[in-house]
Amino acid sequence: MAVITISRKIYSEGGYIGEKVAEALGYHFVDKSTIEKVFVEHSIVQFREVYKSALGFWARFEDMRTTTIRFLKQVILALARHGEMVIVGRGAFAVLGDFADVLNVRVQAPLPLRVRRAMEKEKITESDRAEALLKEGARMRDAFVKSFYDIRWEDAAAARTFDLVIDTGKVPPDLAVAWLVEAVKVLKERKVDDEPTSSAIEISAELARAVSEVLGCQVNH
């Protein structure tokens, strides 16, 4: 069993890479919407209350901050325990970094390339507007990681928190997919002695059921 976490800069194609790797390996693909569903399934919040808020799902938890942070970590651990998972975003690398069967990947790209991608995908004609969109996305991501894990995303990269860093300005996304598929195969064959693995994660039966329901899979891999 293996798990991949992908942390990415906005419009660096990290989401695309994650989906394609999951597809190639037959793994579950998890993004923030999947984690939201686990929150709802586990009755932490009521579905209608969350989605009627103009602030959105993640922004409305300020009044239950400690509980939310703790439970987000539990959800990520529960997903990893289920196994055969590609988790994109939500700072999963910060939760799963110590496990020997987890591959933590950072996907990035030069700013000019990300600006062009944003302009194409969002139908934006002015590069200044696209760059402002990227900067706001980066600000929100950095604030999330700092708030939930008390680390800065850029500091995590500098500290070699990630096992692999891929620049899609130099490495085409489809080649990155092929690399990660091969890396997971090697990781699964690697002998682990005293290092902790995700199979040793302990979670409540209720949370495990919530994860299985959301994924539509009753088998831990």
C-alpha positions as CSV (number, residue, x, y, z in Angstrom):
1,M,0.0,0.0,0.0
2,A,1.2,3.5,-0.8
3,V,0.0,7.1,-0.5
4,I,0.9,10.1,-2.6
5,T,0.5,13.7,-1.4
6,I,0.7,16.5,-4.0
7,S,1.2,20.1,-2.9
8,R,1.1,22.5,-5.8
9,K,1.3,26.1,-6.8
10,I,-1.8,27.3,-8.5
11,Y,-1.9,26.5,-12.2
12,S,1.2,24.4,-12.0
13,E,-0.9,21.4,-13.2
14,G,-0.6,19.5,-9.9
15,G,-4.3,18.6,-9.9
16,Y,-4.1,17.2,-13.4
17,I,-1.0,15.2,-12.5
18,G,-2.7,13.9,-9.3
19,E,-5.8,12.7,-11.2
20,K,-3.8,11.0,-13.9
21,V,-1.5,9.2,-11.4
22,A,-4.6,8.0,-9.5
23,E,-6.1,6.8,-12.8
24,A,-3.0,5.0,-13.9
25,L,-2.5,3.2,-10.6
26,G,-6.2,2.6,-9.9
27,Y,-5.9,4.7,-6.7
28,H,-8.5,6.9,-5.1
29,F,-8.2,10.6,-6.0
30,V,-8.8,12.9,-3.1
31,D,-9.0,16.7,-3.2
32,K,-10.5,19.3,-0.8
33,S,-14.0,18.5,-2.0
34,T,-13.6,14.9,-0.9
35,I,-12.4,15.9,2.5
36,E,-15.4,18.2,2.8
37,K,-17.6,15.3,2.1
38,V,-15.9,13.3,4.9
39,F,-16.5,16.2,7.3
40,V,-20.2,16.2,6.4
41,E,-20.5,12.4,6.4
42,H,-19.0,12.3,9.9
43,S,-21.5,14.9,11.1
44,I,-19.0,17.6,12.1
45,V,-21.1,20.1,10.2
46,Q,-24.5,20.1,8.5
47,F,-24.4,20.2,4.7
48,R,-26.8,23.0,4.2
49,E,-25.2,25.2,6.9
50,V,-21.9,24.9,5.2
51,Y,-22.9,25.5,1.6
52,K,-25.3,28.4,2.3
53,S,-22.4,30.4,3.8
54,A,-20.9,33.0,1.4
55,L,-17.5,32.3,3.1
56,G,-17.3,28.8,1.8
57,F,-16.5,25.5,3.6
58,W,-13.1,26.2,5.0
59,A,-13.4,29.8,5.9
60,R,-16.3,29.5,8.3
61,F,-14.6,27.4,11.0
62,E,-12.9,30.2,12.9
63,D,-15.2,29.7,15.9
64,M,-14.4,26.0,16.1
65,R,-10.7,26.3,15.1
66,T,-9.1,23.8,17.4
67,T,-11.6,21.1,16.8
68,T,-11.5,21.7,13.0
69,I,-7.7,21.5,12.9
70,R,-7.6,18.3,14.9
71,F,-10.3,16.7,12.9
72,L,-8.7,17.7,9.5
73,K,-5.6,15.8,10.6
74,Q,-7.7,12.8,11.6
75,V,-9.4,12.8,8.3
76,I,-6.1,12.9,6.4
77,L,-4.8,10.1,8.6
78,A,-8.0,8.1,8.0
79,L,-7.6,8.5,4.2
80,A,-4.0,7.4,4.3
81,R,-5.0,4.4,6.5
82,H,-7.6,3.4,3.8
83,G,-4.6,3.2,1.4
84,E,-3.9,3.5,-2.3
85,M,-4.6,7.2,-2.3
86,V,-3.5,10.4,-4.1
87,I,-4.2,13.4,-1.9
88,V,-4.0,16.8,-3.5
89,G,-3.7,19.8,-1.3
90,R,-5.0,20.5,2.3
91,G,-1.4,20.3,3.6
92,A,-1.5,16.5,3.7
93,F,2.3,16.5,3.5
94,A,2.5,18.1,6.9
95,V,0.4,15.2,8.4
96,L,1.9,12.3,6.6
97,G,5.5,13.3,6.2
98,D,6.9,10.7,8.7
99,F,5.4,7.6,7.1
100,A,7.8,5.5,5.0
101,D,5.1,4.5,2.5
102,V,4.0,8.0,1.7
103,L,5.5,10.0,-1.2
104,N,5.3,13.7,-0.7
105,V,5.5,15.6,-4.0
106,R,5.6,19.4,-4.7
107,V,4.5,20.6,-8.2
108,Q,5.6,24.0,-9.2
109,A,6.1,26.1,-12.4
110,P,7.5,29.5,-13.2
111,L,5.2,32.5,-12.7
112,P,5.0,33.5,-16.4
113,L,3.9,30.0,-17.4
114,R,1.3,29.9,-14.6
115,V,0.0,33.3,-15.7
116,R,-0.4,32.1,-19.3
117,R,-2.2,29.0,-18.0
118,A,-4.5,31.1,-15.8
119,M,-5.3,33.4,-18.7
120,E,-6.2,30.4,-20.9
121,K,-8.3,28.5,-18.4
122,E,-10.1,31.4,-16.8
123,K,-10.5,33.3,-20.1
124,I,-8.6,36.3,-18.8
125,T,-7.3,38.8,-21.3
126,E,-5.1,40.9,-19.0
127,S,-1.9,39.3,-17.6
128,D,-2.0,41.7,-14.6
129,R,-5.4,40.3,-13.6
130,A,-4.2,36.7,-14.0
131,E,-1.1,37.4,-11.9
132,A,-3.3,39.0,-9.2
133,L,-5.4,35.8,-9.2
134,L,-2.3,33.7,-8.7
135,K,-1.0,35.9,-5.9
136,E,-4.4,35.7,-4.1
137,G,-4.5,31.9,-4.5
138,A,-0.9,31.7,-3.0
139,R,-1.9,33.9,-0.1
140,M,-4.9,31.8,0.7
141,R,-2.9,28.6,0.5
142,D,-0.1,29.9,2.6
143,A,-2.6,31.2,5.2
144,F,-4.3,27.8,5.3
145,V,-1.0,25.9,5.9
146,K,0.2,28.4,8.4
147,S,-3.1,28.4,10.3
148,F,-3.7,24.6,10.3
149,Y,-0.1,23.3,10.7
150,D,1.9,26.4,11.9
151,I,4.4,26.1,9.1
152,R,5.0,28.2,6.0
153,W,4.6,26.4,2.7
154,E,7.8,27.9,1.2
155,D,9.7,27.0,4.4
156,A,8.6,23.4,4.1
157,A,10.1,23.3,0.6
158,A,13.4,24.8,1.8
159,A,13.5,22.2,4.6
160,R,13.4,19.4,2.1
161,T,10.0,18.3,3.4
162,F,9.1,16.9,0.0
163,D,10.5,13.7,-1.4
164,L,10.2,15.0,-5.0
165,V,9.9,18.5,-6.5
166,I,8.7,18.7,-10.1
167,D,8.8,21.9,-12.2
168,T,6.3,21.6,-15.0
169,G,8.0,24.4,-16.7
170,K,10.7,21.9,-17.5
171,V,9.0,18.6,-17.1
172,P,5.8,18.1,-19.1
173,P,2.9,17.0,-16.9
174,D,2.4,13.7,-18.6
175,L,6.1,12.8,-18.1
176,A,5.6,13.8,-14.4
177,V,2.7,11.3,-14.2
178,A,4.9,8.6,-15.6
179,W,7.7,9.4,-13.1
180,L,5.3,9.2,-10.2
181,V,3.7,6.0,-11.3
182,E,7.2,4.4,-11.4
183,A,8.2,6.0,-8.1
184,V,5.2,4.4,-6.4
185,K,6.1,1.0,-7.8
186,V,9.6,1.4,-6.3
187,L,8.2,2.6,-3.0
188,K,5.9,-0.4,-2.7
189,E,8.8,-2.7,-3.3
190,R,11.0,-1.0,-0.7
191,K,11.7,-2.9,2.5
192,V,10.7,-1.1,5.6
193,D,12.1,-2.2,9.0
194,D,11.7,0.2,11.9
195,E,10.1,3.1,10.0
196,P,6.3,3.8,10.6
197,T,3.9,3.1,7.8
198,S,0.3,4.2,7.2
199,S,-0.9,0.7,7.9
200,A,-0.2,1.3,11.6
201,I,-2.4,4.4,11.8
202,E,-5.2,4.0,14.4
203,I,-8.5,5.7,13.7
204,S,-12.0,5.3,15.0
205,A,-14.4,2.8,13.4
206,E,-16.9,5.7,12.8
207,L,-14.4,7.8,10.9
208,A,-13.2,4.7,8.9
209,R,-16.8,4.1,7.9
210,A,-17.2,7.8,6.8
211,V,-14.1,7.5,4.6
212,S,-15.3,4.3,3.1
213,E,-18.8,5.8,2.4
214,V,-17.4,8.8,0.7
215,L,-14.9,6.8,-1.4
216,G,-17.5,4.1,-2.2
217,C,-14.9,1.5,-1.2
218,Q,-15.2,-0.8,1.8
219,V,-11.8,-2.3,1.6
220,N,-8.6,-1.0,3.2
221,H,-5.8,-1.6,0.7
